[in-house]
Amino acid sequence: MNLQDDRIVSLCAALQLDAVASGYGAIAQASANEAVSFSDFLERLLKSELDARHERARQTLLKLATLPAIKTLEDYDFGFATGVPKLQIQELATLAFVERAENVVLLGPSGTGKTHLALALAYRAVMARIKTRFITAADLMLQLAAAHRKEQLTSYFNRAILGPRLLVIDELGYLPFGRKRPARTVLIQS
């Protein structure tokens, strides 16, 4: 590295342009080899920074989503689960239901891939940079009870239930509901 490289890296650090700092040399060399204009070089450089920021945001949202596994709609076997309406799933894949703040309930017998579809939709939402949370009904009930005991129910509810734009609650049918539990339950909230 020369002194100018050191100054560029230092300026990038001060401006929090991490991707520019790490990639400007390669982008500059490629731009010089292709004899592109300075404006094209700058556009490539700024796009690399923006792409890196979007990827960091997706990775952060992926951690916050607490997905137990990464599933995609492309991996779902519609041939196996013949009762699953493919056109409706493709419509859900657009995530328009999130924008419209609509609830979605996936109903069906055990083993038809409801969890796979829920995970795939949650993953797609995360990749679209939509704040998402995936939780099983049993874990949700445990966490709500713990927050209630600690007198932090409102805080937990605001953060964990109302915070994400897409809330996926899985395995709701496996949880017995007694008289002390609320009669109304959120299944998938957007």
Secondary structure, DSSP 8 states (H G I E B T S, - for coil): --HHHHHHHHHHHHTT-HHHHHHHHHHHHHHHHTT--HHHHHHHHHHHHHHHHHHHHHHHHHHHHT-SS---GGG--TTTSTTS-HHHHHHHHTTHHHHTT--------TTSSHHHHHHHHHHHHHHTT--EEEEEHHHHHHHHHHHHHTT-HHHHIIIIISSSSEEEEE-GGGS---TTS-S---SEE-
